[in-house]
Amino acid sequence: MRNRRSLSLRIPQPQHRPGDAPDFSSIPIPPAGALERPPIDATPRDLTAYAWSLVRVLDDDHHAVGTWNPRLDPAQLIKGLRNMVLTRAFDDRMVRLQRQGKISFYVKSTGEEATSVAAAQALEPDDMCFPSYRQQGFLIARGCPLPDMMSQCFANSRDPLKGRQLPVLYSSREHCFFSISGNLGTQFPQAVGWAMASAYKNDDRIAVSFIGEGTTAEGDFHHALSFAAVYRAPVILNVVNNQWAISSYSGIAGGDETTFASRAIGYGLPGLRVDGNDFLAVYAATQWAAERARANLGASLIELFTYRGEGHSTSDDPNRYRPSDEWRAWPLGDPIERLKNHLIAIDAWNDRLQRELIEEVETQVRETQRQAEAAGTLQGGSRPPQAAMFDDVFAEMPWHLRRQKQSAGA
């Protein structure tokens, strides 16, 4: 008989379950300004510590400190605040419409607004974005008309995508926003390939992409990093670590063993771990990575450390797998409140202006709903023509599809 110890399989478990009191005291939060902003030509080896710490700009007194401070003027900060407040108001309204049966489902970005809005404002308008399905703030920051976004969710006759995409799977050529894919992970290699093509053609535009931390467990993530490193693709690869994939926490993707930013180290890429609820930190990190890409110094991986405030989507009930008040206990706070408090601290804002802003954007969203609903919802109204399914696929439509289109009455 062999005298050997039996093996056991480790199954990662989240720190908190429903009914537990949230306690994030074990998460190390370095002081704001503790990390120096490195030169853009720093080697990945020199930047190893940045994958384990946290780039932060806003301190506990709501002041911007340290060399990462992008020194944005108040007008830029107010623009960022408005875009985040508008994104949250739009999300809240769309969930209400889903509960009324007017759209089939929706994905909110509550608590993560800074990760998309700040990134969009730090980039050039023609830089190409390859998003996941929680980057509606990116489109809003780039000025995409809200009626177009809402009509896409309704799939009505005003839908710019002609009813061919699921709700929130936006696409906008005008705003350099690539089609969202429900198969997560595809965005990273597509972004790298687009960036490689941009460099090959001696263009001056870079790419940016977003995935959640759970998607780092998929092969597409590693394929993208390999190509990005080998060919020095001018791309910014963002991992939005919001602590939860759909019902599974970040440890299932390896978050208990190491940071997601540290994945970059093995590929010879710089990895930055950033306070994703700090608008200024997200802006500064994106700006740094963009400068690096435009200088032909290659790709960067950014882990945006944040928290998914609500469900994965309207088909998910987070109260079944985590405490209902866990988001409120998140040590990095609410990105909207933090930027508002910073503006107040520099005498550029006050509570009255905040109330007026909230009222203004809520009115705007209600008016958007009125316009979009006039063209139809899931419950009825005008639809894109059936024959539109044949459009925008081939530069020259094959004969058999022309025949099918004619049979459809077009």
C-alpha positions in Angstrom: 0.0 0.0 0.0 1.2 3.5 -0.8 1.3 6.0 2.0 0.5 9.2 0.2 -1.4 12.2 1.2 -4.7 12.6 -0.8 -5.0 15.6 -3.0 -7.6 18.4 -2.7 -8.8 20.9 -5.2 -8.9 24.5 -4.2 -12.2 26.3 -5.2 -11.8 30.1 -4.9 -14.4 31.7 -2.7 -15.4 35.4 -2.4 -14.7 37.1 0.8 -18.4 38.0 1.4 -21.6 36.2 0.8 -25.2 37.4 1.2 -25.8 38.3 4.9 -22.1 39.0 5.6 -20.9 42.4 6.6 -18.7 43.8 3.8 -15.1 44.3 5.0 -12.5 45.5 2.5 -9.8 46.3 5.1 -7.6 43.6 3.6 -7.2 45.6 0.3 -4.1 47.7 0.5 -4.9 51.3 -0.7 -1.7 53.4 -1.1 -1.9 57.1 -0.5 -2.7 59.3 -3.4 0.4 60.6 -5.1 2.6 57.9 -3.8 3.6 56.7 -7.2 5.7 58.9 -9.5 4.6 59.3 -13.1 7.4 57.6 -15.1 8.7 58.8 -18.4 6.8 57.3 -21.3 10.0 55.5 -22.5 10.5 53.6 -19.2 11.1 49.9 -19.8 8.5 47.4 -18.7 11.1 46.0 -16.3 11.4 49.5 -14.6 7.6 49.6 -14.3 7.1 46.3 -12.5 6.0 47.9 -9.2 3.2 49.8 -11.0 1.4 46.5 -11.6 1.2 45.9 -7.9 0.5 49.3 -6.4 -2.3 51.8 -7.4 -2.1 55.0 -9.4 -4.1 57.5 -7.4 -4.5 61.3 -7.7 -7.4 62.4 -5.5 -6.6 62.3 -1.8 -8.9 61.9 1.2 -9.4 65.7 1.3 -10.5 65.7 -2.4 -7.4 67.4 -3.6 -5.3 66.4 -6.7 -1.8 65.5 -5.6 1.4 63.9 -7.0 3.0 63.8 -10.4 0.2 61.9 -12.0 -2.1 64.9 -11.6 -3.1 65.8 -15.2 -3.9 69.3 -14.1 -7.1 69.6 -16.0 -8.9 72.9 -15.9 -12.3 73.2 -14.2 -14.2 73.2 -17.5 -12.7 69.8 -18.4 -13.6 68.4 -15.0 -17.1 69.7 -15.1 -17.5 68.1 -18.6 -16.3 64.8 -17.1 -18.7 65.1 -14.2 -21.6 65.9 -16.5 -20.8 62.9 -18.7 -20.7 60.6 -15.8 -24.0 61.9 -14.3 -25.6 61.7 -17.7 -24.4 58.1 -18.1 -25.8 57.1 -14.8 -29.2 58.8 -15.5 -29.4 57.1 -18.9 -28.6 53.7 -17.3 -31.3 54.2 -14.6 -33.9 55.2 -17.2 -33.1 52.2 -19.5 -33.4 49.7 -16.6 -36.8 51.2 -15.9 -37.8 50.7 -19.5 -36.6 47.1 -19.4 -38.7 46.4 -16.4 -41.7 47.9 -18.3 -41.1 45.4 -21.1 -40.0 48.1 -23.6 -36.5 46.5 -24.2 -35.4 43.0 -23.7 -32.4 43.5 -21.4 -29.9 46.1 -20.3 -26.3 46.3 -18.9 -25.6 49.2 -16.4 -22.2 50.7 -15.6 -23.1 52.1 -12.2 -19.9 52.7 -10.2 -17.7 52.4 -13.2 -18.5 55.6 -15.1 -15.0 57.0 -14.7 -13.3 54.1 -16.4 -15.0 55.0 -19.8 -15.7 58.7 -19.5 -12.2 59.7 -18.4 -10.5 57.4 -21.0 -12.7 58.9 -23.8 -11.8 62.5 -22.7 -8.1 61.7 -22.6 -8.0 60.3 -26.1 -8.4 61.9 -29.6 -11.9 61.7 -31.1 -10.6 59.6 -34.0 -8.8 57.0 -31.9 -10.6 53.7 -32.4 -12.4 52.1 -29.4 -13.1 48.4 -29.2 -15.5 48.3 -26.2 -17.1 45.7 -24.0 -20.8 46.2 -23.1 -20.3 48.6 -20.2 -18.7 51.5 -22.1 -21.8 53.5 -22.8 -20.0 56.4 -21.1 -17.4 56.4 -23.8 -20.0 57.0 -26.4 -21.7 59.6 -24.4 -18.4 61.4 -23.8 -17.8 61.4 -27.5 -21.2 63.1 -28.1 -23.1 60.2 -29.6 -26.8 61.3 -29.7 -28.8 59.8 -26.9 -31.9 59.2 -29.2 -29.7 57.0 -31.4 -28.5 55.0 -28.4 -31.9 54.5 -27.0 -33.4 53.7 -30.4 -30.8 51.0 -30.7 -32.0 49.4 -27.5 -35.6 49.7 -28.8 -34.7 48.3 -32.2 -37.2 50.7 -33.8 -37.2 52.4 -37.2 -34.7 55.1 -35.8 -32.2 52.4 -34.8 -29.0 53.3 -36.7 -28.1 49.5 -36.6 -31.5 48.6 -38.2 -32.4 46.1 -35.5 -29.5 43.8 -36.1 -27.8 44.1 -32.7 -29.0 43.2 -29.3 -29.7 46.0 -26.8 -26.6 48.0 -25.7 -24.4 46.3 -28.4 -23.8 49.7 -29.9 -21.7 50.6 -32.9 -20.9 54.0 -34.3 -18.5 54.6 -37.2 -18.9 58.4 -36.7 -17.7 58.1 -33.1 -14.9 55.5 -33.9 -16.7 53.0 -31.7 -16.4 49.5 -33.0 -19.3 47.1 -32.8 -19.8 45.5 -29.4 -19.6 41.7 -29.4 -21.6 39.6 -27.0 -18.7 37.0 -27.2 -16.4 38.7 -24.7 -12.7 38.7 -25.4 -12.9 39.3 -29.1 -12.3 43.0 -28.6 -8.7 42.7 -27.5 -7.2 40.9 -30.5 -9.4 43.1 -32.8 -8.0 46.2 -31.2 -4.4 45.0 -31.5 -4.9 44.1 -35.2 -6.5 47.4 -35.9 -3.6 49.2 -34.2 -1.0 47.1 -36.1 -2.7 48.1 -39.4 -2.7 51.8 -38.3 1.0 51.6 -37.7 1.7 49.6 -40.9 -0.1 52.3 -42.9 1.9 55.1 -41.1 -1.4 56.5 -39.7 -1.4 58.6 -36.5 -4.4 57.0 -34.8 -4.2 54.5 -31.9 -6.7 52.0 -30.5 -8.1 51.4 -27.1 -10.0 48.4 -25.8 -11.9 47.3 -22.7 -12.7 43.9 -21.2 -13.7 42.8 -17.7 -11.4 40.9 -15.4 -13.2 37.6 -15.9 -12.4 37.7 -19.6 -8.6 37.6 -18.9 -9.2 33.9 -18.4 -10.0 33.5 -22.1 -7.5 32.8 -24.8 -8.2 36.0 -26.7 -6.7 38.0 -23.9 -3.3 36.2 -24.2 -3.3 36.2 -28.0 -3.8 39.9 -27.9 -1.0 40.6 -25.5 1.4 38.4 -27.4 0.8 40.2 -30.7 0.8 43.6 -29.0 4.2 43.0 -27.4 5.9 41.4 -30.5 4.7 44.1 -32.9 4.7 47.1 -30.5 1.1 47.8 -31.5 -0.1 51.3 -30.6 -2.9 50.2 -28.4 -4.2 50.7 -24.8 -5.6 47.5 -23.4 -7.9 48.1 -20.4 -9.0 45.4 -17.9 -11.9 46.8 -15.9 -11.6 44.8 -12.7 -15.0 45.5 -11.2 -14.6 42.5 -8.8 -17.4 40.4 -10.4 -18.1 38.6 -13.7 -21.7 37.3 -14.0 -22.1 35.7 -10.5 -18.5 34.7 -10.2 -16.0 36.9 -8.4 -12.5 38.0 -9.7 -10.7 35.1 -7.9 -12.1 32.7 -10.5 -10.1 34.5 -13.1 -6.9 34.4 -10.9 -7.4 37.7 -9.0 -6.5 36.2 -5.7 -3.1 35.1 -6.9 -1.9 38.3 -8.6 -3.1 41.6 -10.0 -4.5 41.7 -13.5 -2.0 44.4 -14.4 0.8 42.0 -13.6 -0.3 39.8 -16.5 1.6 42.3 -18.7 5.0 41.5 -17.1 5.3 38.1 -18.7 4.7 39.6 -22.2 7.2 42.4 -21.7 4.6 45.1 -21.6 4.1 47.9 -19.0 1.2 47.2 -16.6 -0.4 49.9 -14.6 -2.9 49.3 -11.8 -5.2 52.4 -11.5 -7.8 53.6 -9.1 -10.8 53.2 -11.5 -13.0 55.4 -9.3 -10.6 58.3 -9.5 -11.5 60.3 -12.7 -8.1 62.1 -12.7 -6.1 58.9 -12.2 -7.9 57.2 -15.1 -7.4 60.2 -17.3 -3.7 60.5 -16.4 -3.0 56.8 -17.0 -4.8 56.8 -20.3 -2.9 59.9 -21.3 0.4 58.4 -20.4 -0.3 55.2 -22.3 -1.5 57.2 -25.3 1.6 59.3 -25.4 3.7 56.1 -25.2 1.7 54.5 -28.1 2.0 57.6 -30.3 5.8 57.7 -29.7 6.0 54.2 -31.3 6.9 52.7 -27.9 4.1 50.1 -28.0 1.1 48.9 -26.1 0.2 49.2 -22.4 -2.1 47.2 -20.2 -4.1 49.1 -17.6 -6.1 47.5 -14.8 -8.9 49.8 -13.7 -9.6 48.8 -10.1 -13.3 49.5 -9.5 -16.5 47.9 -8.4 -19.7 46.8 -10.3 -22.4 48.6 -8.3 -25.4 46.7 -9.6 -26.2 43.5 -11.5 -24.2 42.1 -14.3 -27.3 42.8 -16.4 -31.0 43.0 -15.9 -31.1 39.2 -16.0 -28.8 39.0 -13.0 -29.7 39.3 -9.3 -26.5 40.2 -7.4 -28.2 39.8 -4.0 -28.0 36.1 -4.5 -24.2 35.9 -4.4 -23.0 39.0 -2.5 -24.2 41.4 0.2 -26.7 43.9 -1.0 -24.7 46.8 0.5 -21.3 45.7 -0.6 -20.9 48.5 -3.2 -21.5 51.2 -0.6 -18.6 49.7 1.5 -16.2 49.8 -1.5 -13.1 51.7 -0.1 -12.5 53.7 -3.3 -16.0 55.3 -3.2 -18.3 56.5 -5.9 -16.5 58.1 -8.9 -19.2 60.8 -9.3 -19.1 61.8 -5.7 -15.3 61.9 -5.7 -15.1 64.2 -8.7 -17.9 66.4 -7.4 -16.1 66.8 -4.1 -12.9 67.6 -5.8 -14.6 70.4 -7.8 -16.1 71.7 -4.6 -12.7 71.6 -2.9 -11.2 73.9 -5.7 -14.2 76.3 -5.5 -15.4 75.3 -9.0 -18.7 73.7 -7.9 -21.2 73.4 -5.1 -24.2 71.3 -4.0 -26.7 73.6 -5.7 -25.0 73.2 -9.0 -24.9 69.4 -8.5 -28.6 69.3 -7.9 -29.2 71.4 -11.0 -27.0 69.2 -13.1 -28.8 66.1 -12.0 -32.2 67.7 -12.8 -30.9 68.9 -16.2 -29.6 65.4 -17.3 -32.7 63.7 -16.0 -34.9 66.0 -18.1 -32.6 65.4 -21.1 -33.0 61.6 -20.7 -36.8 61.9 -20.3 -37.0 64.0 -23.5 -34.8 61.4 -25.2 -37.2 58.7 -24.2 -40.1 60.7 -25.6 -38.3 61.1 -29.0 -37.2 57.4 -29.2 -40.4 55.9 -28.1 -42.3 57.8 -30.7 -40.6 55.5 -33.3 -41.5 52.4 -31.4 -40.4 50.0 -28.6 -40.3 46.2 -28.1 -44.0 46.5 -27.4 -44.9 47.9 -30.7 -44.4 50.7 -33.2 -42.4 51.0 -36.4 -39.6 48.6 -37.1 -36.7 48.6 -39.5 -37.7 47.1 -42.8 -37.3 43.4 -43.0 -35.1 43.7 -46.2 -32.6 45.8 -44.2 -31.1 42.5 -43.0 -29.4 42.2 -46.4 -27.8 45.7 -46.3 -24.3 46.7 -45.2 -22.9 43.1 -45.5 -21.3 42.9 -48.9 -19.8 45.7 -51.0 -21.4 43.9 -54.0 -24.4 41.7 -53.0 -24.2 38.2 -54.4 -26.9 37.1 -56.8 -28.6 34.7 -54.5 -29.0 37.4 -51.8 -30.3 39.8 -54.3 -32.9 37.2 -55.2 -33.8 36.7 -51.5 -34.1 40.4 -51.0 -36.5 40.7 -53.9 -38.5 37.8 -52.4 -38.7 39.8 -49.2 -40.4 42.5 -51.1 -37.6 45.0 -51.4 
